Amino acid sequence: TFPYIAPEQYLRCRDDPRSDLFALGAMLYALATGRKPFGVPETLRGVRKRLWRDPEPPRAIRPEIPEWLQEIILRALSVDPMRPPPPPPPPPP
């Protein structure tokens, strides 16, 4: 379904297991935060935004999520897995 489709599937080049890791990351994100990482797109056009936008870091939604879990989730959701994940948000005041 659209909330879990990997960027390479959108680009029609599903020839490696990274798309399965993306789907796993999307499920982990939803389980950890109670939200889907990129909202609920209803069309393939709505899926396109994930090609250039990172999801909100899970700890920004639920600060009790361990940093290590956030890193795993963000790495799985990365369009370019070689790119480092975004820096964590500052701790709440």
PyMOL Python script that loads the backbone (N, CA, C, O; Angstrom):
from pymol import cmd

cmd.read_pdbstr("""\
ATOM      1  N   THR A   1       0.828  -1.182   0.000  1.00  0.00           N
ATOM      2  CA  THR A   1       0.000   0.000   0.000  1.00  0.00           C
ATOM      3  C   THR A   1       0.872   1.245   0.000  1.00  0.00           C
ATOM      4  O   THR A   1       2.054   1.179   0.338  1.00  0.00           O
ATOM      5  N   PHE A   2       0.302   2.364  -0.373  1.00  0.00           N
ATOM      6  CA  PHE A   2       1.084   3.578  -0.580  1.00  0.00           C
ATOM      7  C   PHE A   2       1.909   4.047   0.621  1.00  0.00           C
ATOM      8  O   PHE A   2       3.037   4.497   0.418  1.00  0.00           O
ATOM      9  N   PRO A   3       1.410   3.968   1.866  1.00  0.00           N
ATOM     10  CA  PRO A   3       2.252   4.457   2.960  1.00  0.00           C
ATOM     11  C   PRO A   3       3.547   3.665   3.140  1.00  0.00           C
ATOM     12  O   PRO A   3       4.477   4.150   3.785  1.00  0.00           O
ATOM     13  N   TYR A   4       3.624   2.466   2.588  1.00  0.00           N
ATOM     14  CA  TYR A   4       4.791   1.608   2.804  1.00  0.00           C
ATOM     15  C   TYR A   4       5.612   1.371   1.537  1.00  0.00           C
ATOM     16  O   TYR A   4       6.591   0.625   1.576  1.00  0.00           O
ATOM     17  N   ILE A   5       5.238   1.984   0.422  1.00  0.00           N
ATOM     18  CA  ILE A   5       5.956   1.754  -0.836  1.00  0.00           C
ATOM     19  C   ILE A   5       7.314   2.454  -0.809  1.00  0.00           C
ATOM     20  O   ILE A   5       7.416   3.619  -0.424  1.00  0.00           O
ATOM     21  N   ALA A   6       8.337   1.741  -1.217  1.00  0.00           N
ATOM     22  CA  ALA A   6       9.699   2.267  -1.209  1.00  0.00           C
ATOM     23  C   ALA A   6       9.931   3.198  -2.399  1.00  0.00           C
ATOM     24  O   ALA A   6       9.275   3.063  -3.432  1.00  0.00           O
ATOM     25  N   PRO A   7      10.871   4.150  -2.254  1.00  0.00           N
ATOM     26  CA  PRO A   7      11.160   5.068  -3.361  1.00  0.00           C
ATOM     27  C   PRO A   7      11.537   4.349  -4.651  1.00  0.00           C
ATOM     28  O   PRO A   7      11.125   4.762  -5.735  1.00  0.00           O
ATOM     29  N   GLU A   8      12.325   3.265  -4.539  1.00  0.00           N
ATOM     30  CA  GLU A   8      12.731   2.579  -5.766  1.00  0.00           C
ATOM     31  C   GLU A   8      11.555   1.864  -6.433  1.00  0.00           C
ATOM     32  O   GLU A   8      11.587   1.638  -7.643  1.00  0.00           O
ATOM     33  N   GLN A   9      10.529   1.506  -5.679  1.00  0.00           N
ATOM     34  CA  GLN A   9       9.337   0.941  -6.296  1.00  0.00           C
ATOM     35  C   GLN A   9       8.576   2.024  -7.050  1.00  0.00           C
ATOM     36  O   GLN A   9       8.040   1.773  -8.129  1.00  0.00           O
ATOM     37  N   TYR A  10       8.529   3.214  -6.490  1.00  0.00           N
ATOM     38  CA  TYR A  10       7.887   4.332  -7.165  1.00  0.00           C
ATOM     39  C   TYR A  10       8.598   4.626  -8.485  1.00  0.00           C
ATOM     40  O   TYR A  10       7.960   4.951  -9.486  1.00  0.00           O
ATOM     41  N   LEU A  11       9.932   4.506  -8.472  1.00  0.00           N
ATOM     42  CA  LEU A  11      10.725   4.756  -9.676  1.00  0.00           C
ATOM     43  C   LEU A  11      10.779   3.543 -10.594  1.00  0.00           C
ATOM     44  O   LEU A  11      11.460   3.568 -11.619  1.00  0.00           O
ATOM     45  N   ARG A  12      10.061   2.479 -10.230  1.00  0.00           N
ATOM     46  CA  ARG A  12       9.959   1.243 -11.009  1.00  0.00           C
ATOM     47  C   ARG A  12      11.296   0.529 -11.192  1.00  0.00           C
ATOM     48  O   ARG A  12      11.598   0.034 -12.278  1.00  0.00           O
ATOM     49  N   CYS A  13      12.092   0.478 -10.129  1.00  0.00           N
ATOM     50  CA  CYS A  13      13.354  -0.263 -10.204  1.00  0.00           C
ATOM     51  C   CYS A  13      13.516  -1.118  -8.943  1.00  0.00           C
ATOM     52  O   CYS A  13      14.508  -1.001  -8.223  1.00  0.00           O
ATOM     53  N   ARG A  14      12.544  -1.962  -8.696  1.00  0.00           N
ATOM     54  CA  ARG A  14      12.562  -2.833  -7.511  1.00  0.00           C
ATOM     55  C   ARG A  14      13.396  -4.063  -7.826  1.00  0.00           C
ATOM     56  O   ARG A  14      12.860  -5.121  -8.155  1.00  0.00           O
ATOM     57  N   ASP A  15      14.688  -3.918  -7.726  1.00  0.00           N
ATOM     58  CA  ASP A  15      15.528  -5.076  -7.999  1.00  0.00           C
ATOM     59  C   ASP A  15      16.536  -5.316  -6.879  1.00  0.00           C
ATOM     60  O   ASP A  15      17.538  -6.004  -7.077  1.00  0.00           O
ATOM     61  N   ASP A  16      16.272  -4.752  -5.714  1.00  0.00           N
ATOM     62  CA  ASP A  16      17.135  -5.080  -4.593  1.00  0.00           C
ATOM     63  C   ASP A  16      16.345  -5.056  -3.288  1.00  0.00           C
ATOM     64  O   ASP A  16      15.274  -4.454  -3.218  1.00  0.00           O
ATOM     65  N   PRO A  17      16.867  -5.703  -2.267  1.00  0.00           N
ATOM     66  CA  PRO A  17      16.104  -5.873  -1.026  1.00  0.00           C
ATOM     67  C   PRO A  17      15.919  -4.606  -0.194  1.00  0.00           C
ATOM     68  O   PRO A  17      15.248  -4.648   0.837  1.00  0.00           O
ATOM     69  N   ARG A  18      16.499  -3.478  -0.617  1.00  0.00           N
ATOM     70  CA  ARG A  18      16.328  -2.248   0.152  1.00  0.00           C
ATOM     71  C   ARG A  18      14.872  -1.815   0.236  1.00  0.00           C
ATOM     72  O   ARG A  18      14.472  -1.171   1.205  1.00  0.00           O
ATOM     73  N   SER A  19      14.074  -2.164  -0.775  1.00  0.00           N
ATOM     74  CA  SER A  19      12.668  -1.766  -0.716  1.00  0.00           C
ATOM     75  C   SER A  19      11.960  -2.494   0.434  1.00  0.00           C
ATOM     76  O   SER A  19      11.029  -1.952   1.029  1.00  0.00           O
ATOM     77  N   ASP A  20      12.397  -3.712   0.744  1.00  0.00           N
ATOM     78  CA  ASP A  20      11.831  -4.423   1.887  1.00  0.00           C
ATOM     79  C   ASP A  20      12.262  -3.764   3.193  1.00  0.00           C
ATOM     80  O   ASP A  20      11.482  -3.707   4.143  1.00  0.00           O
ATOM     81  N   LEU A  21      13.498  -3.265   3.251  1.00  0.00           N
ATOM     82  CA  LEU A  21      13.970  -2.557   4.442  1.00  0.00           C
ATOM     83  C   LEU A  21      13.199  -1.263   4.636  1.00  0.00           C
ATOM     84  O   LEU A  21      12.904  -0.876   5.767  1.00  0.00           O
ATOM     85  N   PHE A  22      12.869  -0.590   3.536  1.00  0.00           N
ATOM     86  CA  PHE A  22      12.080   0.636   3.622  1.00  0.00           C
ATOM     87  C   PHE A  22      10.716   0.328   4.228  1.00  0.00           C
ATOM     88  O   PHE A  22      10.263   1.041   5.124  1.00  0.00           O
ATOM     89  N   ALA A  23      10.059  -0.720   3.754  1.00  0.00           N
ATOM     90  CA  ALA A  23       8.745  -1.095   4.278  1.00  0.00           C
ATOM     91  C   ALA A  23       8.840  -1.446   5.766  1.00  0.00           C
ATOM     92  O   ALA A  23       7.961  -1.085   6.548  1.00  0.00           O
ATOM     93  N   LEU A  24       9.903  -2.148   6.151  1.00  0.00           N
ATOM     94  CA  LEU A  24      10.109  -2.478   7.560  1.00  0.00           C
ATOM     95  C   LEU A  24      10.288  -1.199   8.376  1.00  0.00           C
ATOM     96  O   LEU A  24       9.720  -1.066   9.460  1.00  0.00           O
ATOM     97  N   GLY A  25      11.082  -0.258   7.852  1.00  0.00           N
ATOM     98  CA  GLY A  25      11.270   1.028   8.536  1.00  0.00           C
ATOM     99  C   GLY A  25       9.963   1.780   8.692  1.00  0.00           C
ATOM    100  O   GLY A  25       9.722   2.393   9.732  1.00  0.00           O
ATOM    101  N   ALA A  26       9.114   1.743   7.670  1.00  0.00           N
ATOM    102  CA  ALA A  26       7.817   2.428   7.734  1.00  0.00           C
ATOM    103  C   ALA A  26       6.925   1.782   8.793  1.00  0.00           C
ATOM    104  O   ALA A  26       6.209   2.475   9.516  1.00  0.00           O
ATOM    105  N   MET A  27       6.972   0.458   8.879  1.00  0.00           N
ATOM    106  CA  MET A  27       6.164  -0.223   9.901  1.00  0.00           C
ATOM    107  C   MET A  27       6.695   0.067  11.304  1.00  0.00           C
ATOM    108  O   MET A  27       5.917   0.307  12.227  1.00  0.00           O
ATOM    109  N   LEU A  28       8.025   0.045  11.467  1.00  0.00           N
ATOM    110  CA  LEU A  28       8.610   0.363  12.779  1.00  0.00           C
ATOM    111  C   LEU A  28       8.263   1.787  13.196  1.00  0.00           C
ATOM    112  O   LEU A  28       7.944   2.040  14.358  1.00  0.00           O
ATOM    113  N   TYR A  29       8.325   2.716  12.246  1.00  0.00           N
ATOM    114  CA  TYR A  29       7.985   4.109  12.523  1.00  0.00           C
ATOM    115  C   TYR A  29       6.547   4.198  13.028  1.00  0.00           C
ATOM    116  O   TYR A  29       6.270   4.851  14.034  1.00  0.00           O
ATOM    117  N   ALA A  30       5.639   3.533  12.319  1.00  0.00           N
ATOM    118  CA  ALA A  30       4.228   3.577  12.701  1.00  0.00           C
ATOM    119  C   ALA A  30       4.005   2.941  14.070  1.00  0.00           C
ATOM    120  O   ALA A  30       3.227   3.456  14.873  1.00  0.00           O
ATOM    121  N   LEU A  31       4.676   1.832  14.338  1.00  0.00           N
ATOM    122  CA  LEU A  31       4.522   1.176  15.633  1.00  0.00           C
ATOM    123  C   LEU A  31       5.095   2.025  16.769  1.00  0.00           C
ATOM    124  O   LEU A  31       4.525   2.077  17.858  1.00  0.00           O
ATOM    125  N   ALA A  32       6.214   2.684  16.512  1.00  0.00           N
ATOM    126  CA  ALA A  32       6.882   3.462  17.555  1.00  0.00           C
ATOM    127  C   ALA A  32       6.196   4.805  17.821  1.00  0.00           C
ATOM    128  O   ALA A  32       6.191   5.283  18.956  1.00  0.00           O
ATOM    129  N   THR A  33       5.621   5.410  16.789  1.00  0.00           N
ATOM    130  CA  THR A  33       5.087   6.768  16.939  1.00  0.00           C
ATOM    131  C   THR A  33       3.562   6.851  16.881  1.00  0.00           C
ATOM    132  O   THR A  33       2.972   7.825  17.348  1.00  0.00           O
ATOM    133  N   GLY A  34       2.934   5.836  16.314  1.00  0.00           N
ATOM    134  CA  GLY A  34       1.490   5.899  16.110  1.00  0.00           C
ATOM    135  C   GLY A  34       1.106   6.672  14.858  1.00  0.00           C
ATOM    136  O   GLY A  34      -0.076   6.919  14.621  1.00  0.00           O
ATOM    137  N   ARG A  35       2.095   7.056  14.050  1.00  0.00           N
ATOM    138  CA  ARG A  35       1.850   7.790  12.789  1.00  0.00           C
ATOM    139  C   ARG A  35       2.584   7.095  11.649  1.00  0.00           C
ATOM    140  O   ARG A  35       3.560   6.377  11.868  1.00  0.00           O
ATOM    141  N   LYS A  36       2.107   7.315  10.450  1.00  0.00           N
ATOM    142  CA  LYS A  36       2.835   6.833   9.273  1.00  0.00           C
ATOM    143  C   LYS A  36       3.908   7.864   8.935  1.00  0.00           C
ATOM    144  O   LYS A  36       3.661   9.062   9.077  1.00  0.00           O
ATOM    145  N   PRO A  37       5.086   7.440   8.494  1.00  0.00           N
ATOM    146  CA  PRO A  37       6.196   8.378   8.317  1.00  0.00           C
ATOM    147  C   PRO A  37       5.963   9.475   7.283  1.00  0.00           C
ATOM    148  O   PRO A  37       6.551  10.551   7.389  1.00  0.00           O
ATOM    149  N   PHE A  38       5.127   9.227   6.301  1.00  0.00           N
ATOM    150  CA  PHE A  38       4.897  10.216   5.250  1.00  0.00           C
ATOM    151  C   PHE A  38       3.417  10.526   5.099  1.00  0.00           C
ATOM    152  O   PHE A  38       2.964  10.877   4.010  1.00  0.00           O
ATOM    153  N   GLY A  39       2.668  10.400   6.174  1.00  0.00           N
ATOM    154  CA  GLY A  39       1.238  10.641   6.101  1.00  0.00           C
ATOM    155  C   GLY A  39       0.532   9.471   5.444  1.00  0.00           C
ATOM    156  O   GLY A  39       1.005   8.336   5.496  1.00  0.00           O
ATOM    157  N   VAL A  40      -0.589   9.755   4.833  1.00  0.00           N
ATOM    158  CA  VAL A  40      -1.380   8.703   4.193  1.00  0.00           C
ATOM    159  C   VAL A  40      -1.644   9.101   2.738  1.00  0.00           C
ATOM    160  O   VAL A  40      -2.746   9.536   2.402  1.00  0.00           O
ATOM    161  N   PRO A  41      -0.625   8.952   1.874  1.00  0.00           N
ATOM    162  CA  PRO A  41      -0.850   9.302   0.474  1.00  0.00           C
ATOM    163  C   PRO A  41      -1.865   8.352  -0.158  1.00  0.00           C
ATOM    164  O   PRO A  41      -1.857   7.149   0.104  1.00  0.00           O
ATOM    165  N   GLU A  42      -2.725   8.905  -0.980  1.00  0.00           N
ATOM    166  CA  GLU A  42      -3.768   8.102  -1.612  1.00  0.00           C
ATOM    167  C   GLU A  42      -3.465   7.793  -3.068  1.00  0.00           C
ATOM    168  O   GLU A  42      -4.159   6.990  -3.691  1.00  0.00           O
ATOM    169  N   THR A  43      -2.442   8.420  -3.610  1.00  0.00           N
ATOM    170  CA  THR A  43      -2.072   8.185  -5.001  1.00  0.00           C
ATOM    171  C   THR A  43      -0.560   8.062  -5.100  1.00  0.00           C
ATOM    172  O   THR A  43       0.162   8.425  -4.172  1.00  0.00           O
ATOM    173  N   LEU A  44      -0.085   7.550  -6.226  1.00  0.00           N
ATOM    174  CA  LEU A  44       1.369   7.492  -6.440  1.00  0.00           C
ATOM    175  C   LEU A  44       1.969   8.891  -6.469  1.00  0.00           C
ATOM    176  O   LEU A  44       3.117   9.085  -6.068  1.00  0.00           O
ATOM    177  N   ARG A  45       1.205   9.856  -6.936  1.00  0.00           N
ATOM    178  CA  ARG A  45       1.691  11.239  -6.942  1.00  0.00           C
ATOM    179  C   ARG A  45       1.976  11.708  -5.513  1.00  0.00           C
ATOM    180  O   ARG A  45       2.938  12.440  -5.280  1.00  0.00           O
ATOM    181  N   GLY A  46       1.151  11.292  -4.568  1.00  0.00           N
ATOM    182  CA  GLY A  46       1.364  11.632  -3.170  1.00  0.00           C
ATOM    183  C   GLY A  46       2.580  10.946  -2.576  1.00  0.00           C
ATOM    184  O   GLY A  46       3.156  11.434  -1.604  1.00  0.00           O
ATOM    185  N   VAL A  47       2.977   9.815  -3.152  1.00  0.00           N
ATOM    186  CA  VAL A  47       4.156   9.080  -2.690  1.00  0.00           C
ATOM    187  C   VAL A  47       5.435   9.810  -3.087  1.00  0.00           C
ATOM    188  O   VAL A  47       6.467   9.656  -2.434  1.00  0.00           O
ATOM    189  N   ARG A  48       5.372  10.584  -4.128  1.00  0.00           N
ATOM    190  CA  ARG A  48       6.564  11.220  -4.694  1.00  0.00           C
ATOM    191  C   ARG A  48       7.322  12.092  -3.689  1.00  0.00           C
ATOM    192  O   ARG A  48       8.544  12.205  -3.777  1.00  0.00           O
ATOM    193  N   LYS A  49       6.615  12.712  -2.733  1.00  0.00           N
ATOM    194  CA  LYS A  49       7.287  13.625  -1.811  1.00  0.00           C
ATOM    195  C   LYS A  49       8.345  12.930  -0.964  1.00  0.00           C
ATOM    196  O   LYS A  49       9.268  13.588  -0.483  1.00  0.00           O
ATOM    197  N   ARG A  50       8.238  11.635  -0.772  1.00  0.00           N
ATOM    198  CA  ARG A  50       9.252  10.945   0.014  1.00  0.00           C
ATOM    199  C   ARG A  50      10.588  10.840  -0.701  1.00  0.00           C
ATOM    200  O   ARG A  50      11.589  10.469  -0.088  1.00  0.00           O
ATOM    201  N   LEU A  51      10.619  11.162  -1.988  1.00  0.00           N
ATOM    202  CA  LEU A  51      11.888  11.137  -2.720  1.00  0.00           C
ATOM    203  C   LEU A  51      12.800  12.281  -2.311  1.00  0.00           C
ATOM    204  O   LEU A  51      14.009  12.197  -2.528  1.00  0.00           O
ATOM    205  N   TRP A  52      12.268  13.343  -1.729  1.00  0.00           N
ATOM    206  CA  TRP A  52      13.103  14.475  -1.333  1.00  0.00           C
ATOM    207  C   TRP A  52      12.864  14.948   0.093  1.00  0.00           C
ATOM    208  O   TRP A  52      13.492  15.912   0.530  1.00  0.00           O
ATOM    209  N   ARG A  53      11.975  14.296   0.826  1.00  0.00           N
ATOM    210  CA  ARG A  53      11.661  14.744   2.176  1.00  0.00           C
ATOM    211  C   ARG A  53      11.872  13.625   3.186  1.00  0.00           C
ATOM    212  O   ARG A  53      11.395  12.506   2.994  1.00  0.00           O
ATOM    213  N   ASP A  54      12.586  13.930   4.259  1.00  0.00           N
ATOM    214  CA  ASP A  54      12.752  12.963   5.340  1.00  0.00           C
ATOM    215  C   ASP A  54      11.548  13.042   6.270  1.00  0.00           C
ATOM    216  O   ASP A  54      10.941  14.104   6.406  1.00  0.00           O
ATOM    217  N   PRO A  55      11.197  11.937   6.907  1.00  0.00           N
ATOM    218  CA  PRO A  55      10.095  11.997   7.867  1.00  0.00           C
ATOM    219  C   PRO A  55      10.538  12.735   9.130  1.00  0.00           C
ATOM    220  O   PRO A  55      11.733  12.893   9.380  1.00  0.00           O
ATOM    221  N   GLU A  56       9.581  13.177   9.908  1.00  0.00           N
ATOM    222  CA  GLU A  56       9.897  13.795  11.189  1.00  0.00           C
ATOM    223  C   GLU A  56      10.578  12.729  12.057  1.00  0.00           C
ATOM    224  O   GLU A  56      10.089  11.601  12.126  1.00  0.00           O
ATOM    225  N   PRO A  57      11.687  13.057  12.717  1.00  0.00           N
ATOM    226  CA  PRO A  57      12.357  12.047  13.551  1.00  0.00           C
ATOM    227  C   PRO A  57      11.402  11.502  14.616  1.00  0.00           C
ATOM    228  O   PRO A  57      10.671  12.266  15.246  1.00  0.00           O
ATOM    229  N   PRO A  58      11.409  10.195  14.814  1.00  0.00           N
ATOM    230  CA  PRO A  58      10.504   9.593  15.793  1.00  0.00           C
ATOM    231  C   PRO A  58      10.607  10.200  17.192  1.00  0.00           C
ATOM    232  O   PRO A  58       9.592  10.329  17.876  1.00  0.00           O
ATOM    233  N   ARG A  59      11.796  10.572  17.626  1.00  0.00           N
ATOM    234  CA  ARG A  59      11.962  11.137  18.970  1.00  0.00           C
ATOM    235  C   ARG A  59      11.355  12.536  19.081  1.00  0.00           C
ATOM    236  O   ARG A  59      11.102  13.006  20.190  1.00  0.00           O
ATOM    237  N   ALA A  60      11.122  13.199  17.971  1.00  0.00           N
ATOM    238  CA  ALA A  60      10.437  14.495  18.012  1.00  0.00           C
ATOM    239  C   ALA A  60       8.959  14.303  18.329  1.00  0.00           C
ATOM    240  O   ALA A  60       8.304  15.212  18.839  1.00  0.00           O
ATOM    241  N   ILE A  61       8.444  13.130  18.030  1.00  0.00           N
ATOM    242  CA  ILE A  61       7.047  12.808  18.304  1.00  0.00           C
ATOM    243  C   ILE A  61       6.915  12.163  19.687  1.00  0.00           C
ATOM    244  O   ILE A  61       6.033  12.508  20.473  1.00  0.00           O
ATOM    245  N   ARG A  62       7.808  11.227  19.954  1.00  0.00           N
ATOM    246  CA  ARG A  62       7.800  10.514  21.242  1.00  0.00           C
ATOM    247  C   ARG A  62       9.226  10.468  21.784  1.00  0.00           C
ATOM    248  O   ARG A  62       9.991   9.575  21.416  1.00  0.00           O
ATOM    249  N   PRO A  63       9.596  11.406  22.646  1.00  0.00           N
ATOM    250  CA  PRO A  63      10.975  11.497  23.154  1.00  0.00           C
ATOM    251  C   PRO A  63      11.463  10.255  23.889  1.00  0.00           C
ATOM    252  O   PRO A  63      12.672  10.075  24.035  1.00  0.00           O
ATOM    253  N   GLU A  64      10.567   9.399  24.352  1.00  0.00           N
ATOM    254  CA  GLU A  64      11.002   8.202  25.078  1.00  0.00           C
ATOM    255  C   GLU A  64      11.525   7.094  24.162  1.00  0.00           C
ATOM    256  O   GLU A  64      12.039   6.086  24.646  1.00  0.00           O
ATOM    257  N   ILE A  65      11.398   7.270  22.841  1.00  0.00           N
ATOM    258  CA  ILE A  65      11.951   6.289  21.902  1.00  0.00           C
ATOM    259  C   ILE A  65      13.471   6.335  22.013  1.00  0.00           C
ATOM    260  O   ILE A  65      14.054   7.418  21.973  1.00  0.00           O
ATOM    261  N   PRO A  66      14.128   5.177  22.151  1.00  0.00           N
ATOM    262  CA  PRO A  66      15.592   5.171  22.261  1.00  0.00           C
ATOM    263  C   PRO A  66      16.254   5.720  20.993  1.00  0.00           C
ATOM    264  O   PRO A  66      15.757   5.529  19.883  1.00  0.00           O
ATOM    265  N   GLU A  67      17.383   6.404  21.183  1.00  0.00           N
ATOM    266  CA  GLU A  67      18.107   6.972  20.041  1.00  0.00           C
ATOM    267  C   GLU A  67      18.508   5.901  19.046  1.00  0.00           C
ATOM    268  O   GLU A  67      18.449   6.127  17.838  1.00  0.00           O
ATOM    269  N   TRP A  68      18.919   4.730  19.536  1.00  0.00           N
ATOM    270  CA  TRP A  68      19.357   3.661  18.639  1.00  0.00           C
ATOM    271  C   TRP A  68      18.202   3.200  17.746  1.00  0.00           C
ATOM    272  O   TRP A  68      18.415   2.892  16.573  1.00  0.00           O
ATOM    273  N   LEU A  69      16.982   3.151  18.289  1.00  0.00           N
ATOM    274  CA  LEU A  69      15.838   2.741  17.483  1.00  0.00           C
ATOM    275  C   LEU A  69      15.515   3.804  16.437  1.00  0.00           C
ATOM    276  O   LEU A  69      15.197   3.476  15.293  1.00  0.00           O
ATOM    277  N   GLN A  70      15.595   5.065  16.824  1.00  0.00           N
ATOM    278  CA  GLN A  70      15.370   6.143  15.856  1.00  0.00           C
ATOM    279  C   GLN A  70      16.364   6.048  14.706  1.00  0.00           C
ATOM    280  O   GLN A  70      15.990   6.222  13.546  1.00  0.00           O
ATOM    281  N   GLU A  71      17.623   5.773  15.019  1.00  0.00           N
ATOM    282  CA  GLU A  71      18.628   5.684  13.960  1.00  0.00           C
ATOM    283  C   GLU A  71      18.329   4.532  13.003  1.00  0.00           C
ATOM    284  O   GLU A  71      18.478   4.676  11.790  1.00  0.00           O
ATOM    285  N   ILE A  72      17.911   3.404  13.542  1.00  0.00           N
ATOM    286  CA  ILE A  72      17.557   2.254  12.692  1.00  0.00           C
ATOM    287  C   ILE A  72      16.387   2.623  11.779  1.00  0.00           C
ATOM    288  O   ILE A  72      16.417   2.359  10.577  1.00  0.00           O
ATOM    289  N   ILE A  73      15.371   3.226  12.357  1.00  0.00           N
ATOM    290  CA  ILE A  73      14.177   3.587  11.577  1.00  0.00           C
ATOM    291  C   ILE A  73      14.527   4.582  10.479  1.00  0.00           C
ATOM    292  O   ILE A  73      14.139   4.393   9.326  1.00  0.00           O
ATOM    293  N   LEU A  74      15.260   5.645  10.826  1.00  0.00           N
ATOM    294  CA  LEU A  74      15.591   6.669   9.826  1.00  0.00           C
ATOM    295  C   LEU A  74      16.519   6.125   8.741  1.00  0.00           C
ATOM    296  O   LEU A  74      16.408   6.510   7.578  1.00  0.00           O
ATOM    297  N   ARG A  75      17.424   5.240   9.115  1.00  0.00           N
ATOM    298  CA  ARG A  75      18.307   4.634   8.106  1.00  0.00           C
ATOM    299  C   ARG A  75      17.491   3.772   7.139  1.00  0.00           C
ATOM    300  O   ARG A  75      17.739   3.792   5.934  1.00  0.00           O
ATOM    301  N   ALA A  76      16.521   3.018   7.659  1.00  0.00           N
ATOM    302  CA  ALA A  76      15.685   2.177   6.794  1.00  0.00           C
ATOM    303  C   ALA A  76      14.817   3.019   5.866  1.00  0.00           C
ATOM    304  O   ALA A  76      14.520   2.600   4.747  1.00  0.00           O
ATOM    305  N   LEU A  77      14.406   4.208   6.321  1.00  0.00           N
ATOM    306  CA  LEU A  77      13.536   5.073   5.510  1.00  0.00           C
ATOM    307  C   LEU A  77      14.302   5.998   4.576  1.00  0.00           C
ATOM    308  O   LEU A  77      13.690   6.743   3.810  1.00  0.00           O
ATOM    309  N   SER A  78      15.610   5.965   4.623  1.00  0.00           N
ATOM    310  CA  SER A  78      16.413   6.866   3.801  1.00  0.00           C
ATOM    311  C   SER A  78      16.318   6.491   2.325  1.00  0.00           C
ATOM    312  O   SER A  78      16.413   5.318   1.964  1.00  0.00           O
ATOM    313  N   VAL A  79      16.130   7.501   1.478  1.00  0.00           N
ATOM    314  CA  VAL A  79      16.146   7.263   0.032  1.00  0.00           C
ATOM    315  C   VAL A  79      17.542   6.846  -0.388  1.00  0.00           C
ATOM    316  O   VAL A  79      17.708   5.980  -1.246  1.00  0.00           O
ATOM    317  N   ASP A  80      18.557   7.470   0.225  1.00  0.00           N
ATOM    318  CA  ASP A  80      19.957   7.133  -0.033  1.00  0.00           C
ATOM    319  C   ASP A  80      20.548   6.586   1.266  1.00  0.00           C
ATOM    320  O   ASP A  80      20.935   7.367   2.136  1.00  0.00           O
ATOM    321  N   PRO A  81      20.627   5.255   1.417  1.00  0.00           N
ATOM    322  CA  PRO A  81      21.076   4.694   2.679  1.00  0.00           C
ATOM    323  C   PRO A  81      22.529   5.018   3.023  1.00  0.00           C
ATOM    324  O   PRO A  81      22.938   4.820   4.167  1.00  0.00           O
ATOM    325  N   MET A  82      23.306   5.502   2.084  1.00  0.00           N
ATOM    326  CA  MET A  82      24.691   5.885   2.371  1.00  0.00           C
ATOM    327  C   MET A  82      24.763   7.280   2.984  1.00  0.00           C
ATOM    328  O   MET A  82      25.786   7.653   3.560  1.00  0.00           O
ATOM    329  N   ARG A  83      23.684   8.051   2.864  1.00  0.00           N
ATOM    330  CA  ARG A  83      23.634   9.387   3.456  1.00  0.00           C
ATOM    331  C   ARG A  83      23.392   9.252   4.953  1.00  0.00           C
ATOM    332  O   ARG A  83      22.548   8.456   5.366  1.00  0.00           O
ATOM    333  N   PRO A  84      24.101   9.998   5.760  1.00  0.00           N
ATOM    334  CA  PRO A  84      23.850   9.894   7.201  1.00  0.00           C
ATOM    335  C   PRO A  84      22.449  10.383   7.550  1.00  0.00           C
ATOM    336  O   PRO A  84      21.905  11.250   6.865  1.00  0.00           O
ATOM    337  N   PRO A  85      21.857   9.825   8.623  1.00  0.00           N
ATOM    338  CA  PRO A  85      20.522  10.275   9.017  1.00  0.00           C
ATOM    339  C   PRO A  85      20.550  11.716   9.495  1.00  0.00           C
ATOM    340  O   PRO A  85      21.606  12.222   9.874  1.00  0.00           O
ATOM    341  N   PRO A  86      19.397  12.387   9.483  1.00  0.00           N
ATOM    342  CA  PRO A  86      19.374  13.778   9.943  1.00  0.00           C
ATOM    343  C   PRO A  86      19.764  13.851  11.420  1.00  0.00           C
ATOM    344  O   PRO A  86      19.563  12.888  12.160  1.00  0.00           O
ATOM    345  N   PRO A  87      20.320  14.984  11.853  1.00  0.00           N
ATOM    346  CA  PRO A  87      20.707  15.100  13.259  1.00  0.00           C
ATOM    347  C   PRO A  87      19.476  15.059  14.154  1.00  0.00           C
ATOM    348  O   PRO A  87      18.390  15.473  13.748  1.00  0.00           O
ATOM    349  N   PRO A  88      19.651  14.559  15.373  1.00  0.00           N
ATOM    350  CA  PRO A  88      18.495  14.502  16.279  1.00  0.00           C
ATOM    351  C   PRO A  88      18.059  15.901  16.680  1.00  0.00           C
ATOM    352  O   PRO A  88      18.877  16.820  16.709  1.00  0.00           O
ATOM    353  N   PRO A  89      16.772  16.074  16.991  1.00  0.00           N
ATOM    354  CA  PRO A  89      16.324  17.392  17.437  1.00  0.00           C
ATOM    355  C   PRO A  89      16.877  17.679  18.830  1.00  0.00           C
ATOM    356  O   PRO A  89      17.224  16.752  19.562  1.00  0.00           O
ATOM    357  N   PRO A  90      16.962  18.942  19.197  1.00  0.00           N
ATOM    358  CA  PRO A  90      17.448  19.270  20.543  1.00  0.00           C
ATOM    359  C   PRO A  90      16.474  18.746  21.589  1.00  0.00           C
ATOM    360  O   PRO A  90      15.278  18.620  21.324  1.00  0.00           O
ATOM    361  N   PRO A  91      16.987  18.440  22.781  1.00  0.00           N
ATOM    362  CA  PRO A  91      16.083  17.937  23.827  1.00  0.00           C
ATOM    363  C   PRO A  91      15.071  19.003  24.230  1.00  0.00           C
ATOM    364  O   PRO A  91      15.354  20.198  24.150  1.00  0.00           O
ATOM    365  N   PRO A  92      13.894  18.567  24.662  1.00  0.00           N
ATOM    366  CA  PRO A  92      12.870  19.541  25.066  1.00  0.00           C
ATOM    367  C   PRO A  92      13.332  20.316  26.304  1.00  0.00           C
ATOM    368  O   PRO A  92      14.066  19.778  27.133  1.00  0.00           O
ATOM    369  N   PRO A  93      12.908  21.572  26.430  1.00  0.00           N
ATOM    370  CA  PRO A  93      13.353  22.380  27.580  1.00  0.00           C
ATOM    371  C   PRO A  93      12.783  21.905  28.892  1.00  0.00           C
ATOM    372  O   PRO A  93      13.070  22.489  29.937  1.00  0.00           O
TER     373      PRO A  93
END
""", "prot")
cmd.dss("prot")
cmd.show_as("cartoon", "prot")
cmd.util.cbc("prot")
cmd.orient("prot")
